[in-house]
Amino acid sequence: MTTLTREFTKGLWDEIPIFRIVLGLCPTLAVTTSLENGLGMGLAATFVLVCSNGLVSALRKLIPADVRVACYIVIIATFVVCVEMIMKAYFFTLSESLGIFIPLIVVNCIILGRAEAFAKKNGVLASLADGLGMGLGFTLALCVLGSIRELLGAGTLGLFFGERVFLAEPFAFLQQAPGAFVTLGLLLGLMNVVGKK
């Protein structure tokens, strides 16, 4: 397996941010009431992660060690503002639904952590592959969590079907904050069982 392939695929299973590294839980629990929200948040974070990883890696030898974290935050914030403006212009309803969690991508542990742990030490291509893999892993996790909570909690799957698809009475509990914790806990347990095999 080539280095780029390994850097890309590790974020899809071995180091999937939510289930393996357990980072980024605040937006995970808050926005995953639906598949659409999970997908929107995941793609926004992926864009920021890929772009910031690439730029941090490209500038790693120019950024002084004393101010590196501040520089990373400025770089990340620049891309977050781009994402926020694009979402407000083209996906206004989704932008309103995600609310404050789009601007809070600036301080997302996953993005700052990848800049500090990976991009500052590796080349641009490896950093882009790392960012894309981690971002898509994050998106996948948000989509799975959002799908389960929307389908079982509201009885719908709005991204694909506009009306109710779950025939039984939905568990409204899953649409609330405690339901997010329960669903995440069950998925973490499932990941651990599958990971041991």
PLY file of the C-alpha trace (Angstrom):
ply
format ascii 1.0
element vertex 197
property float x
property float y
property float z
element edge 196
property int vertex1
property int vertex2
end_header
0.00 0.00 0.00
1.46 3.37 -0.97
2.00 6.09 1.59
-0.74 8.33 0.14
-3.24 5.47 0.12
-2.38 4.60 3.71
-2.76 8.23 4.82
-6.13 8.44 3.08
-7.60 5.15 4.29
-6.60 5.46 7.96
-9.28 8.12 8.47
-11.96 5.84 7.04
-11.54 3.10 9.66
-8.37 2.86 11.77
-8.49 6.46 12.98
-12.05 7.48 12.13
-12.31 10.70 14.16
-15.56 10.14 16.04
-15.40 6.41 16.74
-11.66 5.75 17.11
-10.06 9.01 18.23
-13.29 10.29 19.85
-12.79 13.88 18.65
-15.35 16.34 17.33
-18.15 15.17 19.60
-19.78 18.57 20.15
-20.91 19.06 16.52
-21.48 15.33 16.23
-24.05 15.25 19.00
-25.61 18.62 18.21
-26.21 18.51 14.45
-26.91 14.86 13.73
-30.67 15.02 14.13
-30.89 14.26 10.41
-28.88 12.76 7.58
-28.91 16.09 5.73
-27.40 17.94 8.69
-24.75 15.27 9.17
-23.80 15.32 5.50
-23.69 19.12 5.38
-21.55 19.43 8.50
-19.26 16.61 7.39
-18.64 18.06 3.93
-18.03 21.53 5.37
-15.49 20.13 7.84
-13.87 18.03 5.10
-13.38 21.08 2.87
-11.80 23.03 5.74
-9.67 20.06 6.79
-8.28 19.37 3.31
-7.56 23.03 2.53
-6.05 23.85 5.92
-3.92 20.70 5.97
-2.56 21.51 2.51
-1.77 25.14 3.36
-0.26 24.37 6.78
1.95 21.76 5.15
3.00 24.13 2.37
3.88 26.85 4.90
5.28 24.61 7.65
8.87 25.77 7.21
7.87 29.44 7.16
5.65 29.47 10.26
7.65 30.22 13.45
7.21 27.56 16.14
6.20 30.15 18.77
3.11 31.27 16.86
2.24 28.13 14.93
-1.09 27.45 16.67
-2.24 31.04 16.13
-1.24 30.77 12.46
-3.11 27.47 12.13
-6.24 29.07 13.58
-6.01 31.99 11.12
-5.62 29.55 8.22
-8.52 27.40 9.42
-10.71 30.45 10.08
-10.12 31.67 6.52
-11.48 28.45 5.06
-14.36 28.35 7.55
-15.45 31.82 6.44
-15.36 30.60 2.81
-17.53 27.60 3.70
-19.95 29.73 5.68
-20.36 32.22 2.83
-20.89 29.45 0.27
-23.46 27.74 2.48
-25.36 30.97 3.11
-25.38 31.73 -0.62
-26.32 28.31 -2.00
-27.60 26.18 0.91
-29.33 28.72 3.12
-31.75 26.31 4.81
-28.93 23.94 5.71
-26.83 26.86 6.91
-29.65 27.97 9.21
-30.13 24.41 10.45
-26.43 23.98 11.32
-26.33 27.44 12.90
-23.35 28.26 15.08
-21.66 24.93 14.43
-20.30 26.04 11.05
-18.31 28.97 12.54
-17.23 26.67 15.37
-15.36 24.49 12.88
-12.50 26.93 13.57
-11.94 25.33 16.96
-12.84 21.76 16.00
-10.30 19.43 17.62
-10.07 17.27 14.53
-8.98 20.10 12.25
-6.54 21.77 14.63
-5.26 18.36 15.72
-4.50 17.25 12.15
-2.66 20.52 11.48
-0.56 20.09 14.62
-0.05 16.32 14.54
0.28 15.68 10.81
0.41 18.62 8.41
3.25 20.45 10.17
5.45 17.35 9.83
4.57 16.02 6.37
4.50 17.05 2.72
1.57 18.65 0.94
0.28 15.54 -0.88
0.39 13.37 2.24
-1.34 16.15 4.21
-4.06 16.48 1.57
-4.60 12.70 1.62
-4.72 12.72 5.42
-7.21 15.61 5.46
-9.45 14.00 2.85
-9.46 10.62 4.60
-10.12 12.09 8.04
-12.78 14.42 6.63
-14.60 11.67 4.77
-14.40 9.43 7.85
-15.92 12.24 9.91
-18.63 12.74 7.25
-19.40 9.03 7.15
-19.73 8.88 10.92
-22.02 11.94 11.00
-24.18 10.48 8.21
-24.56 7.13 9.98
-25.42 8.80 13.28
-27.77 11.29 11.59
-29.53 8.56 9.59
-30.19 6.42 12.63
-31.44 9.35 14.72
-33.65 10.67 11.93
-35.07 7.31 10.86
-35.76 5.93 14.34
-36.38 9.29 16.06
-38.57 11.05 13.49
-39.54 8.19 11.19
-38.19 10.03 8.13
-35.10 10.08 5.97
-35.53 13.54 4.48
-32.54 13.54 2.16
-34.06 10.67 0.17
-37.73 10.71 1.07
-39.81 13.74 1.97
-42.28 11.89 4.11
-42.36 9.30 6.81
-40.73 5.96 5.97
-40.61 4.29 9.39
-43.91 2.50 9.92
-43.75 2.09 13.71
-44.13 4.99 16.12
-40.78 6.83 16.15
-38.67 7.09 19.30
-38.73 10.88 19.73
-36.11 10.43 22.44
-33.48 9.90 19.72
-34.05 13.41 18.36
-33.05 14.93 21.70
-29.58 15.35 23.25
-29.73 12.19 25.43
-30.70 10.20 22.33
-27.55 11.43 20.62
-25.44 10.10 23.49
-27.21 6.73 23.51
-26.90 6.33 19.73
-23.24 7.35 19.79
-22.53 4.97 22.67
-24.14 2.05 20.86
-22.19 2.84 17.68
-18.94 3.13 19.66
-19.63 -0.26 21.20
-20.37 -1.75 17.78
-17.13 -0.28 16.39
-15.18 -1.81 19.26
-16.72 -5.24 18.71
-16.08 -5.11 14.97
-12.57 -3.73 15.54
-11.61 -6.65 17.80
-12.60 -9.14 15.11
0 1
1 2
2 3
3 4
4 5
5 6
6 7
7 8
8 9
9 10
10 11
11 12
12 13
13 14
14 15
15 16
16 17
17 18
18 19
19 20
20 21
21 22
22 23
23 24
24 25
25 26
26 27
27 28
28 29
29 30
30 31
31 32
32 33
33 34
34 35
35 36
36 37
37 38
38 39
39 40
40 41
41 42
42 43
43 44
44 45
45 46
46 47
47 48
48 49
49 50
50 51
51 52
52 53
53 54
54 55
55 56
56 57
57 58
58 59
59 60
60 61
61 62
62 63
63 64
64 65
65 66
66 67
67 68
68 69
69 70
70 71
71 72
72 73
73 74
74 75
75 76
76 77
77 78
78 79
79 80
80 81
81 82
82 83
83 84
84 85
85 86
86 87
87 88
88 89
89 90
90 91
91 92
92 93
93 94
94 95
95 96
96 97
97 98
98 99
99 100
100 101
101 102
102 103
103 104
104 105
105 106
106 107
107 108
108 109
109 110
110 111
111 112
112 113
113 114
114 115
115 116
116 117
117 118
118 119
119 120
120 121
121 122
122 123
123 124
124 125
125 126
126 127
127 128
128 129
129 130
130 131
131 132
132 133
133 134
134 135
135 136
136 137
137 138
138 139
139 140
140 141
141 142
142 143
143 144
144 145
145 146
146 147
147 148
148 149
149 150
150 151
151 152
152 153
153 154
154 155
155 156
156 157
157 158
158 159
159 160
160 161
161 162
162 163
163 164
164 165
165 166
166 167
167 168
168 169
169 170
170 171
171 172
172 173
173 174
174 175
175 176
176 177
177 178
178 179
179 180
180 181
181 182
182 183
183 184
184 185
185 186
186 187
187 188
188 189
189 190
190 191
191 192
192 193
193 194
194 195
195 196
